[in-house]
Amino acid sequence: MIGELVVFLYFMFSFLLLTFGYNCLLLAWGASKYRSPEEKPLSRYPAVTVQLPVFNEGSIVGGLIAAVCALRWPKDRLEVQVLDDSSDETRGIVDSAVEWYRAKGFNIRAVRRAGRQGYKAGALRNAYGKSSGEYIAVFDADFRPGIDFLERTVPHLVADRGVGFVQARWGHLNRGLNKFTQAFAVALDAHHMVDQAGRYALGFLMSFNGSAGVFRSRAIEAAGGWSWDTMSEDMDLAVRVQLAGYRGVYLRDVMVPGVLPADLSAFRVQQARWAKGSIQCARKLLGRVYGSPLLSPFQKFQATMQLTNYSISLLMFMTVLMGVALLSYDAVFLTGFLPRTLFGRVVTDPRFGVMFTICTLCTGVYYYTALSRQGISFRSKLPYIGLLALVGHGMSAVCAVNILEGVFQEGGVFERVPKYDVKGRLASLGRRSYGSLKRFSGIESVLGILCVMGLFFALLRDTLPYAGFLAVYTLAYFSVSYWLGGV
């Protein structure tokens, strides 16, 4: 009975994984249908507020302020707010920059508050009531918008009152820094070139990525404003804005470069937070999505896929656990029960493996689409796609834990991703500003050992397809453990 239950769970988790994999093919097809929205001429220059959330990022915030003050927009129609929650020397750097640009005629000021309630979302909510712009642009400290950013984004909001926000594509200032930034760039390129472009082209709900975008002020108000009951305040607000009747516009041809996490530990922090935050958004918003008369059934299904996308990590983790449990049970008790059960016959059927192979090819199409749309050779990036696959498999346990926390908890501690400059140096003036990068790798090592045990049982029972499956996870968990150990 226990064995049959485990087989059923393994089948269920595997089937759900296939659903996400095949959806990649749909989004890649949607991305091929994407057409850049027509550029809208401006008949007037509306008031725009640019908000810059900052926390202890002294070595890079000056570059952001300079880039924002270089935007082509009338000074009397541009307000710049530096939302400075810093507790180190960054405060002085911000004050000096604000004073310098104010002397040059810019409407710029630092907005500070007592405490950091709500972290970034709290800073944005606090500043919203102090802003004067009809439209509000947001940039994180490691982004550098081009001088024409507002000229290419704001007109879409002015021309169509139904547009609630505009999102630009992220570029990468440090793509070539090391093997990890090369791999992380491929992942983000896929999100922007395929996920965002495909969802926009097919009329699905879109995400706001937290930076390099512009909101209509009234849309923020209509949605209830910024909220910090999830760790993904950007996705949360974007979905609520669209449920309030507004649309998002994705501009694939407007690229704003930013800085990628420079090592695996920083990427791990980022992915764990995004995993927790997205599932919190799903818990908070899916009821509203299903009850919305504005969305078709398929749009609701795609919203579910979008909000639960990080569940892929949980499903990967659970298939490993269930698979090892199955093999251990079968080998220790010599039951040979797998072929005798309905789901056992399914998961041991070669055709089930073929389905996973096709699913893997769908993922390949997903990355090929992202790279080819930028004129980047897919073959040249294959090693980094392989590295990304290892990282994704190897971090599945950490993301799974954060997903489970997100299912049962609201909010949480906003563990910031350490920000770097383009040379890979920490953006704070002293490493003490970030403290430990939390390179704890114990969970990956434990899972690697567990996979070795499962691999042994798979070979013992002559279950070669599953032995190959576990070999990938064994390599992934031990590789991530090794890299996080800083060896």
Backbone torsions as a table, in degrees:
resi	resn	phi	psi	omega
1	MET	NA	-46.3	179.6
2	ILE	-63.7	-43.4	180.0
3	GLY	-60.6	-42.3	-179.8
4	GLU	-65.8	-35.8	177.3
5	LEU	-64.4	-42.7	179.6
6	VAL	-65.1	-39.5	177.1
7	VAL	-61.1	-43.2	179.7
8	PHE	-62.2	-43.9	-179.9
9	LEU	-63.7	-41.3	178.3
10	TYR	-61.1	-44.7	178.5
11	PHE	-61.5	-44.2	-177.4
12	MET	-63.8	-46.6	179.8
13	PHE	-63.8	-39.4	179.2
14	SER	-64.8	-42.7	-180.0
15	PHE	-62.4	-42.5	178.9
16	LEU	-64.6	-37.4	175.9
17	LEU	-60.2	-42.4	178.5
18	LEU	-60.4	-37.4	-179.7
19	THR	-60.6	-45.5	178.5
20	PHE	-66.1	-39.1	-179.4
21	GLY	-63.7	-46.1	-180.0
22	TYR	-68.9	-25.6	177.6
23	ASN	-67.3	-25.8	175.2
24	CYS	-58.5	-37.8	-179.7
25	LEU	-66.4	-39.6	177.8
26	LEU	-62.7	-44.2	-179.1
27	LEU	-68.0	-35.5	176.4
28	ALA	-63.5	-40.5	175.8
29	TRP	-63.9	-42.6	177.7
30	GLY	-60.9	-40.3	179.3
31	ALA	-62.9	-31.9	177.9
32	SER	-69.6	-20.9	178.8
33	LYS	-90.8	-5.3	-176.5
34	TYR	-64.9	135.7	172.5
35	ARG	-128.8	133.1	-178.6
36	SER	-61.9	131.3	176.8
37	PRO	-57.6	143.8	-179.0
38	GLU	-60.6	134.8	178.2
39	GLU	-65.5	131.9	-177.1
40	LYS	-102.0	128.6	175.7
41	PRO	-72.4	144.4	179.6
42	LEU	-89.1	126.3	174.0
43	SER	-91.5	-17.6	178.1
44	ARG	-153.6	160.6	175.9
45	TYR	-103.2	102.5	-179.7
46	PRO	-74.2	164.1	177.0
47	ALA	-72.0	128.9	-178.8
48	VAL	-124.1	133.2	172.6
49	THR	-106.3	130.1	175.8
50	VAL	-108.5	120.8	-177.7
51	GLN	-108.7	132.6	-175.8
52	LEU	-122.9	90.9	178.2
53	PRO	-68.9	128.3	-174.6
54	VAL	-135.4	140.2	171.6
55	PHE	-147.2	105.9	175.1
56	ASN	53.6	52.8	-178.8
57	GLU	-127.9	51.4	-169.7
58	GLY	-60.9	-35.1	-174.4
59	SER	-80.2	-10.0	-179.2
60	ILE	-120.9	-14.9	-175.5
61	VAL	-67.2	-31.6	179.1
62	GLY	-61.5	-39.5	178.5
63	GLY	-65.6	-37.0	177.8
64	LEU	-66.4	-46.7	-179.6
65	ILE	-60.1	-41.4	179.0
66	ALA	-63.1	-42.4	-179.7
67	ALA	-64.7	-40.2	-179.1
68	VAL	-68.8	-39.6	179.8
69	CYS	-73.9	-10.6	175.6
70	ALA	-91.1	-3.4	179.9
71	LEU	-60.3	137.3	177.9
72	ARG	-76.3	98.8	179.6
73	TRP	-163.3	138.5	-178.6
74	PRO	-55.2	134.2	-177.6
75	LYS	-59.2	-33.5	-177.8
76	ASP	-78.6	-3.6	177.8
77	ARG	-115.3	9.9	-176.5
78	LEU	-124.5	126.2	175.5
79	GLU	-118.9	131.7	179.1
80	VAL	-116.8	123.9	177.5
81	GLN	-117.4	120.5	173.6
82	VAL	-94.4	108.0	-176.1
83	LEU	-86.6	87.7	-167.9
84	ASP	-98.4	105.4	174.8
85	ASP	-98.6	14.4	-171.6
86	SER	-65.0	153.3	177.3
87	SER	-123.8	12.8	-178.9
88	ASP	-128.0	-155.0	-176.0
89	GLU	-65.2	-11.9	179.6
90	THR	-57.6	-33.5	-178.7
91	ARG	-58.1	-44.6	179.5
92	GLY	-66.5	-38.2	178.7
93	ILE	-65.1	-43.2	177.8
94	VAL	-61.9	-45.8	-178.9
95	ASP	-61.3	-41.2	179.6
96	SER	-64.6	-43.7	-179.8
97	ALA	-65.7	-42.4	179.5
98	VAL	-61.9	-44.1	-179.9
99	GLU	-63.9	-40.1	-177.1
100	TRP	-65.9	-46.0	-178.1
101	TYR	-74.8	-30.1	176.1
102	ARG	-65.1	-36.8	178.1
103	ALA	-65.0	-22.1	178.5
104	LYS	-92.1	7.6	173.8
105	GLY	98.0	7.1	179.4
106	PHE	-84.1	144.1	174.4
107	ASN	-87.0	86.2	-174.3
108	ILE	-134.6	142.4	177.4
109	ARG	-156.6	159.2	174.0
110	ALA	-92.0	133.3	177.6
111	VAL	-110.8	117.1	-178.8
112	ARG	-123.6	162.9	-178.2
113	ARG	-146.3	166.0	178.4
114	ALA	-83.7	115.0	-179.4
115	GLY	83.7	177.1	-177.7
116	ARG	-123.5	39.5	-178.9
117	GLN	-56.7	127.5	178.7
118	GLY	78.3	-0.5	177.0
119	TYR	52.9	-130.8	-176.3
120	LYS	-61.4	-44.7	179.6
121	ALA	-61.9	-38.4	178.2
122	GLY	-65.0	-39.8	178.1
123	ALA	-65.1	-41.1	179.7
124	LEU	-68.2	-39.4	178.7
125	ARG	-67.0	-40.8	179.1
126	ASN	-62.6	-40.0	-176.6
127	ALA	-78.5	-22.2	-177.5
128	TYR	-57.5	-43.2	-179.6
129	GLY	-70.8	-11.5	-179.8
130	LYS	-104.9	2.8	-177.4
131	SER	-95.2	153.9	-178.1
132	SER	-115.4	-4.5	-173.8
133	GLY	-76.8	147.3	172.7
134	GLU	-72.9	-26.7	177.8
135	TYR	-129.7	147.8	-174.9
136	ILE	-128.0	116.9	176.1
137	ALA	-97.6	147.0	-178.1
138	VAL	-129.3	132.4	175.6
139	PHE	-135.9	134.3	169.8
140	ASP	-76.7	164.7	-170.3
141	ALA	-65.5	-23.6	-176.1
142	ASP	-95.5	16.2	177.7
143	PHE	-105.8	152.8	-179.1
144	ARG	-134.4	88.9	-179.3
145	PRO	-66.8	145.5	174.6
146	GLY	-73.5	163.2	-173.7
147	ILE	-64.8	-21.1	-177.8
148	ASP	-97.7	11.8	-174.5
149	PHE	-56.5	-52.2	-178.2
150	LEU	-66.5	-35.2	179.7
151	GLU	-64.6	-26.8	-176.6
152	ARG	-99.1	-11.1	-177.9
153	THR	-110.9	-48.2	-175.0
154	VAL	-59.9	-37.7	-179.6
155	PRO	-56.1	-30.1	178.6
156	HIS	-66.9	-32.7	177.6
157	LEU	-76.3	-38.3	-179.4
158	VAL	-67.9	-40.7	-174.3
159	ALA	-74.0	-25.0	-174.7
160	ASP	-137.0	109.5	-178.6
161	ARG	-69.4	-10.3	177.5
162	GLY	-82.5	-8.9	179.0
163	VAL	-86.4	122.6	-178.1
164	GLY	-94.5	-29.1	178.5
165	PHE	-157.6	157.6	177.6
166	VAL	-125.1	132.8	178.5
167	GLN	-118.3	129.4	175.4
168	ALA	-94.3	164.0	178.6
169	ARG	-79.7	145.2	175.8
170	TRP	-87.7	136.5	169.1
171	GLY	-107.5	-174.0	-173.1
172	HIS	-137.5	115.9	179.6
173	LEU	-74.9	-25.8	-174.5
174	ASN	-122.2	33.2	-179.4
175	ARG	-52.2	-43.0	-173.4
176	GLY	-89.7	13.9	-175.9
177	LEU	-63.6	-47.4	179.8
178	ASN	-158.5	-177.7	-176.5
179	LYS	-64.2	-31.8	-178.1
180	PHE	-72.6	-42.9	178.9
181	THR	-64.6	-33.1	175.2
182	GLN	-61.4	-43.0	-179.6
183	ALA	-70.6	-42.8	-179.3
184	PHE	-63.9	-34.6	178.4
185	ALA	-63.1	-40.2	177.8
186	VAL	-60.8	-42.1	-179.4
187	ALA	-63.1	-46.7	-179.2
188	LEU	-70.4	-35.0	175.2
189	ASP	-59.7	-41.6	179.8
190	ALA	-63.8	-40.2	178.8
191	HIS	-62.4	-45.9	-175.4
192	HIS	-78.9	-43.7	-175.1
193	MET	-77.5	-24.9	-176.9
194	VAL	-114.5	-59.9	-177.1
195	ASP	-57.9	-58.6	-175.4
196	GLN	-66.5	-47.4	-179.4
197	ALA	-64.1	-42.1	-179.8
198	GLY	-65.8	-43.5	179.5
199	ARG	-64.5	-40.7	179.3
200	TYR	-64.9	-46.0	-176.9
201	ALA	-64.2	-32.7	-176.7
202	LEU	-93.9	1.7	176.0
203	GLY	79.1	22.6	177.9
204	PHE	-87.8	168.8	174.2
205	LEU	-63.0	144.2	179.7
206	MET	-109.4	164.2	172.9
207	SER	-104.8	152.5	163.5
208	PHE	-97.4	136.3	-172.5
209	ASN	-92.9	8.4	174.6
210	GLY	88.3	-12.5	-179.5
211	SER	-157.2	156.2	178.0
212	ALA	63.2	42.6	177.1
213	GLY	-144.4	167.5	-178.6
214	VAL	-132.1	130.8	176.6
215	PHE	-106.3	148.4	165.4
216	ARG	-76.0	128.0	-176.8
217	SER	-58.1	-41.7	-179.2
218	ARG	-66.0	-29.6	178.4
219	ALA	-68.8	-39.6	176.1
220	ILE	-59.9	-44.9	-179.5
221	GLU	-65.0	-42.6	-178.7
222	ALA	-63.7	-29.9	-178.7
223	ALA	-85.3	-6.8	179.9
224	GLY	100.0	4.4	175.7
225	GLY	81.4	177.1	178.4
226	TRP	-65.5	143.9	-178.6
227	SER	-136.0	147.4	-179.7
228	TRP	-116.3	26.2	176.3
229	ASP	-85.8	1.9	169.4
230	THR	-130.6	163.6	177.3
231	MET	-89.0	1.3	176.8
232	SER	-124.1	70.3	-175.7
233	GLU	-62.7	-26.2	-179.5
234	ASP	-70.6	-48.9	176.9
235	MET	-62.9	-42.3	-179.9
236	ASP	-56.3	-51.7	-178.0
237	LEU	-66.0	-41.4	-178.5
238	ALA	-60.3	-43.7	179.9
239	VAL	-66.6	-41.9	179.8
240	ARG	-65.1	-36.5	176.9
241	VAL	-62.1	-42.4	-179.5
242	GLN	-71.8	-33.2	175.3
243	LEU	-70.1	-20.6	176.9
244	ALA	-82.2	0.4	175.0
245	GLY	107.5	-1.0	177.9
246	TYR	-92.1	166.5	177.0
247	ARG	-117.2	158.3	171.0
248	GLY	-103.4	149.9	175.5
249	VAL	-121.3	130.2	178.1
250	TYR	-107.2	126.2	-178.3
251	LEU	-110.1	93.2	-177.8
252	ARG	-68.0	-26.5	-176.4
253	ASP	-87.8	-4.9	175.2
254	VAL	-101.5	107.7	-174.1
255	MET	-109.8	131.0	176.9
256	VAL	-118.5	114.4	-177.4
257	PRO	-75.1	143.5	175.5
258	GLY	-136.2	-176.2	-177.1
259	VAL	-109.4	127.3	178.9
260	LEU	-77.8	154.6	169.9
261	PRO	-54.1	134.0	-171.4
262	ALA	-87.8	-10.6	178.1
263	ASP	-148.5	174.8	-173.7
264	LEU	-69.7	-33.7	-179.1
265	SER	-65.2	-39.3	178.1
266	ALA	-67.6	-41.1	178.2
267	PHE	-63.5	-37.3	179.7
268	ARG	-63.6	-42.8	176.6
269	VAL	-60.3	-46.0	-178.7
270	GLN	-61.8	-48.9	-175.9
271	GLN	-67.6	-36.9	178.3
272	ALA	-63.5	-40.9	179.7
273	ARG	-68.8	-42.1	178.8
274	TRP	-65.0	-37.4	178.6
275	ALA	-62.8	-46.5	180.0
276	LYS	-65.9	-44.5	-176.8
277	GLY	-65.5	-40.1	-177.6
278	SER	-67.6	-39.3	179.6
279	ILE	-71.8	-29.0	173.1
280	GLN	-65.0	-39.1	176.0
281	CYS	-63.5	-39.9	178.2
282	ALA	-61.7	-45.7	-179.9
283	ARG	-62.5	-38.2	-176.7
284	LYS	-77.4	-37.4	-164.6
285	LEU	-110.7	-19.4	-174.3
286	LEU	-62.8	-33.2	176.0
287	GLY	-60.8	-41.2	178.0
288	ARG	-68.9	-38.0	178.3
289	VAL	-60.8	-49.4	-178.3
290	TYR	-64.8	-29.0	-179.2
291	GLY	-89.8	-1.5	-176.3
292	SER	-78.1	128.2	175.8
293	PRO	-78.4	-7.0	-177.0
294	LEU	-82.1	-15.6	-172.9
295	LEU	-112.3	142.8	174.5
296	SER	-77.9	164.2	177.6
297	PRO	-55.7	-39.9	-178.7
298	PHE	-71.6	-34.8	174.4
299	GLN	-62.4	-37.9	177.8
300	LYS	-66.7	-39.7	177.1
301	PHE	-62.4	-44.2	-179.7
302	GLN	-68.0	-33.4	174.6
303	ALA	-62.9	-37.4	176.1
304	THR	-63.4	-44.6	178.3
305	MET	-61.9	-38.8	-178.7
306	GLN	-68.0	-48.5	-175.1
307	LEU	-73.8	-23.2	-179.5
308	THR	-107.9	16.4	-173.7
309	ASN	-57.6	-37.0	-179.6
310	TYR	-70.6	-8.8	174.5
311	SER	-61.3	-16.5	175.1
312	ILE	-53.0	-42.3	180.0
313	SER	-63.3	-42.5	178.4
314	LEU	-63.8	-42.1	-179.9
315	LEU	-65.6	-40.4	176.6
316	MET	-60.7	-46.5	-179.6
317	PHE	-60.8	-43.8	-177.2
318	MET	-70.6	-34.4	177.5
319	THR	-65.3	-35.5	176.1
320	VAL	-64.5	-49.9	-179.1
321	LEU	-60.8	-47.2	-178.7
322	MET	-65.3	-39.6	-179.6
323	GLY	-64.7	-44.7	178.0
324	VAL	-64.3	-40.2	178.3
325	ALA	-61.6	-42.9	179.1
326	LEU	-61.3	-49.2	-177.0
327	LEU	-65.3	-39.4	179.9
328	SER	-64.8	-46.0	-179.2
329	TYR	-61.7	-45.1	-176.6
330	ASP	-68.2	-38.0	-176.9
331	ALA	-76.9	-42.1	-176.8
332	VAL	-68.4	-43.5	-176.5
333	PHE	-95.0	-2.0	177.5
334	LEU	49.5	44.1	-174.7
335	THR	-80.3	-32.7	-174.4
336	GLY	58.1	31.6	-172.1
337	PHE	-79.7	-20.2	-173.0
338	LEU	-54.2	-52.2	-177.4
339	PRO	-68.2	-13.7	-175.6
340	ARG	-90.1	-7.7	-178.8
341	THR	-106.3	154.8	-178.3
342	LEU	-56.9	-54.8	-176.7
343	PHE	-72.9	-27.3	175.1
344	GLY	-63.5	-41.5	176.7
345	ARG	-63.7	-34.4	-179.7
346	VAL	-67.5	-51.3	-172.9
347	VAL	-73.0	-19.6	176.5
348	THR	-96.0	-3.7	178.2
349	ASP	-73.2	130.5	178.9
350	PRO	-55.3	-29.1	-179.7
351	ARG	-65.5	-27.9	175.9
352	PHE	-65.7	-39.2	175.9
353	GLY	-65.6	-36.1	177.6
354	VAL	-62.5	-39.6	178.1
355	MET	-60.1	-40.0	178.6
356	PHE	-70.2	-34.9	177.4
357	THR	-63.5	-44.7	177.5
358	ILE	-62.6	-39.7	178.1
359	CYS	-60.4	-40.8	177.6
360	THR	-63.0	-40.0	177.4
361	LEU	-63.9	-35.4	176.1
362	CYS	-60.7	-40.3	177.5
363	THR	-64.5	-37.2	176.5
364	GLY	-62.5	-41.5	176.0
365	VAL	-61.2	-39.1	179.0
366	TYR	-57.0	-49.8	-179.3
367	TYR	-74.0	-35.6	177.3
368	TYR	-59.9	-43.6	179.3
369	THR	-60.9	-44.4	-178.5
370	ALA	-62.0	-41.6	-176.6
371	LEU	-78.5	-43.0	-176.9
372	SER	-64.6	-32.9	179.0
373	ARG	-66.3	-18.2	177.7
374	GLN	-101.8	1.2	-177.7
375	GLY	75.4	23.5	-179.9
376	ILE	-99.6	135.0	-179.3
377	SER	-66.9	124.4	177.6
378	PHE	-63.4	-40.8	-178.2
379	ARG	-62.2	-38.9	-178.2
380	SER	-67.2	-22.5	-178.2
381	LYS	-100.7	1.0	-179.0
382	LEU	-56.6	-42.0	178.2
383	PRO	-60.1	-35.3	-178.6
384	TYR	-77.9	-29.7	173.2
385	ILE	-66.2	-40.4	175.5
386	GLY	-62.4	-42.8	177.0
387	LEU	-62.6	-41.7	178.7
388	LEU	-62.2	-39.0	177.6
389	ALA	-63.3	-42.3	177.4
390	LEU	-61.9	-45.0	180.0
391	VAL	-62.7	-44.9	-179.4
392	GLY	-62.0	-44.7	177.5
393	HIS	-65.8	-42.0	-175.7
394	GLY	-71.5	-24.3	178.7
395	MET	-96.4	6.2	-176.2
396	SER	-61.5	-34.4	-178.4
397	ALA	-67.6	-45.7	180.0
398	VAL	-63.2	-44.5	178.5
399	CYS	-65.2	-37.3	179.2
400	ALA	-62.0	-42.6	178.5
401	VAL	-61.6	-42.8	180.0
402	ASN	-68.5	-33.6	176.2
403	ILE	-63.7	-45.0	179.6
404	LEU	-63.9	-37.9	175.0
405	GLU	-62.4	-41.7	-179.5
406	GLY	-65.7	-29.2	178.1
407	VAL	-65.2	-34.6	-172.4
408	PHE	-108.8	-7.8	-176.2
409	GLN	-126.1	145.6	168.5
410	GLU	-92.4	151.2	174.1
411	GLY	55.8	-143.0	-177.8
412	GLY	137.7	176.8	178.2
413	VAL	-77.7	123.5	-178.6
414	PHE	-79.0	90.3	179.3
415	GLU	-79.1	106.6	-173.7
416	ARG	-69.4	145.0	172.7
417	VAL	-76.2	125.0	177.1
418	PRO	-55.1	126.0	-178.8
419	LYS	-92.9	141.3	-177.8
420	TYR	-125.2	159.1	169.4
421	ASP	-85.3	-176.9	-173.4
422	VAL	-68.1	-15.8	178.6
423	LYS	-94.5	5.4	176.5
424	GLY	85.5	15.1	178.1
425	ARG	-92.8	141.1	179.9
426	LEU	-56.9	139.4	-174.6
427	ALA	-76.5	-19.7	176.3
428	SER	-76.1	158.1	-176.5
429	LEU	-75.4	-15.3	176.2
430	GLY	-147.8	143.9	-177.9
431	ARG	-62.6	-21.8	178.7
432	ARG	-62.1	-22.3	-178.4
433	SER	-65.9	-26.1	178.5
434	TYR	-103.9	-18.0	-177.2
435	GLY	68.8	-152.9	-176.9
436	SER	-69.0	143.5	173.2
437	LEU	-84.2	3.6	173.9
438	LYS	55.6	61.0	-178.6
439	ARG	-84.1	31.9	178.0
440	PHE	-65.2	123.0	-176.0
441	SER	-120.0	15.3	-174.9
442	GLY	-59.8	-41.9	-175.1
443	ILE	-65.1	-36.6	178.5
444	GLU	-68.6	-38.0	178.8
445	SER	-64.4	-44.0	179.2
446	VAL	-60.9	-44.5	179.7
447	LEU	-66.1	-35.0	176.8
448	GLY	-61.9	-43.0	178.1
449	ILE	-64.3	-41.0	178.4
450	LEU	-61.3	-40.4	179.5
451	CYS	-67.3	-35.6	176.1
452	VAL	-61.2	-42.3	177.8
453	MET	-61.2	-46.5	178.8
454	GLY	-63.0	-38.0	179.0
455	LEU	-62.8	-41.0	177.4
456	PHE	-60.2	-46.5	-179.8
457	PHE	-66.3	-36.1	179.5
458	ALA	-63.2	-42.5	178.0
459	LEU	-69.5	-36.7	179.4
460	LEU	-62.6	-38.7	-177.9
461	ARG	-94.5	8.0	176.8
462	ASP	59.8	36.7	176.8
463	THR	-98.1	74.0	-170.2
464	LEU	-65.0	-40.8	178.5
465	PRO	-58.1	-42.0	-179.8
466	TYR	-73.7	-26.9	174.9
467	ALA	-61.9	-41.6	176.8
468	GLY	-63.8	-40.9	177.3
469	PHE	-58.4	-47.6	-178.1
470	LEU	-71.2	-29.0	178.0
471	ALA	-62.0	-39.3	177.8
472	VAL	-62.3	-46.4	-179.2
473	TYR	-67.8	-36.3	177.1
474	THR	-60.0	-48.6	178.4
475	LEU	-61.6	-42.0	-177.1
476	ALA	-65.1	-48.9	-177.6
477	TYR	-64.8	-43.3	-179.8
478	PHE	-69.9	-34.4	178.1
479	SER	-64.7	-47.9	179.5
480	VAL	-63.0	-40.7	177.2
481	SER	-60.1	-42.9	178.9
482	TYR	-63.5	-48.7	-178.2
483	TRP	-66.0	-39.3	179.4
484	LEU	-68.5	-26.5	178.2
485	GLY	-73.1	-6.3	176.4
486	GLY	69.7	22.7	-178.6
487	VAL	-72.3	NA	NA
